[in-house]
Amino acid sequence: MKVFCFHCKTEIPVLGKIGFREECFKCRSDLHVCKNCEFYDPKAYNECREPSADVVKEKERANYCEYFSPNQSGPEGGQEDKAAKLRAAAEALFKKN
């Protein structure tokens, strides 16, 4: 499994679970943070798509959320991939033959 540090975007190989106090080897930022979680979504209520999770005020600091699941889709949480796919679909739709 791999995780991307939210701060420096470094790919970090991980074996097993990410501990509550683990840090990025490059920039020393905490890894068990909301911004490294697959449920983190700045547009969602409390910036989290997990409805049972407790509210966490500091999204870039280590927390004890039991629902934490590492975001493995890249440094931007897959947002760039989604945007590229949508752009390609729109271009194909409006492409002149």
GIFENTA-V92658 format. One record per backbone hydrogen bond with DSSP energy under -0.5 kcal/mol. CO is the residue of the C=O (numbers start at 0). NH is the residue of the N-H. If there is no record, write none. Layout:
CO | NH
CO | NH
//
This chain:
0 | 13
2 | 4
2 | 11
4 | 8
9 | 4
10 | 12
11 | 2
13 | 15
16 | 18
18 | 21
21 | 30
21 | 31
23 | 27
28 | 23
30 | 32
31 | 62
32 | 35
33 | 36
35 | 70
36 | 39
38 | 48
40 | 43
43 | 46
44 | 47
46 | 40
48 | 50
49 | 52
54 | 56
56 | 58
57 | 60
58 | 34
64 | 67
68 | 37
69 | 71
70 | 3
73 | 76
75 | 78
77 | 81
78 | 82
79 | 83
80 | 84
81 | 85
82 | 86
83 | 87
84 | 88
85 | 89
86 | 90
87 | 91
88 | 92
89 | 93
91 | 94
//
